[in-house]
Amino acid sequence: MSEPAAQQPNEREFFLARIYTKDVSFETPNSPLIFNQEWKPAFNMNVNSAVQSLGEEHYEVVLNITVTCKIEEKTAFLIEVKQGGIFRIRGFTNEEMGPMLGAYCPNLLFPYVREVVSDLVSKGSFPQLLLSPVNFDAIYARHLQQLQEQAQQEGQQPPENANETAH
């Protein structure tokens, strides 16, 4: 008789142990004068993520979002949020771990970053801002392609997975 499924050694496990805001910065360098200008904002958003092994099949994934809002040439606000998550992942192949850590986990963290950004903007007395969804699968695929191109230029083998993305 075989062991129960919960005790199988090759069983896959994905468990989100904790989500937390690791770092937040909100700046309004041109307040209060910026409030007198017509609200025609231009937004720029940068997204990147980083992964750190915590040992024993635990990983910290940090999603870093920077949002800059300008009116003409003046910065209305600048927000930087690092949203962290601790994940227990086991039973996946190396080929599967890259997309899990580089796309799936950041995708789970994004709604939390989106909420933090929205709250900061509202508390800064600016009109509501809801960040558009991000395609982390496409970002991860583009990152892998860049790594592969870089490795070919340097005459090296590309890594099997990439645990840090920046865009």
N, C-alpha and C positions, 0 to 999 in steps of 0.2 A: 504494500500500500504506500502511496506517495505522500509526501508532506503536504500540509495545507498550503494553498497558494500564497498566503502571507509569509510563509517561511521558506519559499523557494529562493535559492541563492542568486539566480539570474533574473529575478523579478525586477522590472523597472519601477523606479520610484521618483516622483517629482513632487516636492513639498515646499510650499512657500512658508517659511518659518517666521519671517518678520519683514515689514515694510516700514521705513522711517525716512524722515527728512534729515539728510546728513549735513547740508549747508544751504543757507539762503542769503541772498544779497539783493536789496532793493534800493535803487538810487534814483532821485529826482533832482538832478543837478541844476535845473533851470526853474525850479519852483520858487515862488508862486507866479512869476511872470508868465510861465508857459500856459497857465490857465486862461490868460487873456487872449491867446492866439486862437484863430479858427482851427477847429479839430479836423485836420486832414493828415492823419498820421501815415508814416511809412514804417513798416515793421521788417525786422530782420531776425531770423531765428536760427541758431546753431544748435545741433544735437550731436552728442557723442556719448559713448558708454565705455565703461571699463569693468573688467572682471578680476577678482582676486580669489584665489583658492584659500579657503579657511581650514582645509584639512578635513579628513573623515567625510568626504563626499559633500561638503558644504562649500558654497560659493557666495561671495558678495558681488552683486551686480549693482553698479551705480550709473544711473542715467543722469546726464548733465545737460541742462537746457539753458541757453542764454537767449534772452529776448531783448532787443533794442527797439525802442519806439522813438522816431524822430518826427518833428514838425519842421519842415524846411530843413535847415542845417542844425537846429537845436535839438538836443536829446531831451525828450519828455520824461522817459524813464528807461532804466536798464535793470533787468532782472536776471539773476543767476540762481538756479536751483539744482542741487544735487540730491536726487531721490535714490535711496539705497534699498536693497532687498537682500535678504539672506535666503538662499534656496538650498534644499537638500536634493541632490540629483544623483541617482545611481542606476546602474544597469544599462546605460546607453553607450553606444560605440563612440570612438573619437570623432568619427564623421558626423554623428548626431549631436555631439556636445557643442560644436561650434555654433550651429544655428540656434540651439537651445539657449546658450548663454549670450549670443550676439544679436538675436532677433526676438525670440519668444519671451525671455525674461524682461528685456526693455519694453516690450509691448505690454506686459502686465504692469509695469511701473508707470507707464505714461499717463493713465488717468489720474494718478496721484499728483504727478508734476503739473498736469493741466489744472487741477483744483488749486494747488498752491499758487500758481501764477495768477489765476483768476482772482483769488482772494487778495493777493498783494496789490494788483492793479486797482481793484475796487477800494481797498483801504487807502490807497494813494490818491483817491478822489478822481480817478480817471474813468472813462466809460468802460463797461465790461469788455473783457477780452477772453475769448475761448479759443485756445489753440486748435488748429486744424489737426485731424488725425495724421499720424506719421506712418509710412510704410517701412517698418524696420526690416522686413524681409528684403526689400529692394536695397536699403542702405547696406545691409550685411552682404548681399550679393555683389554690390558695387565695391565694397571694401575688399572682399576676396579677390575680385578681378584686379584691383589696384595692387594688391600684394603679389598676385601672380605675375603681373606685368613687371613689377619692380624686381622680383626674383629672376625673371628671364633676362632682364637688363644686366643684372649682377651675376648671371650664370649660376644661380643657386636653385635649389628645390623650394617651391612654395610651401608654406606651412599647411598642415592638414586642416586646422581650424584657426580662426582668428578670434581672439577674445577681447579685442578693443576696436571700436569703430569710432570714426570722427567725421562729421559732415555738417 
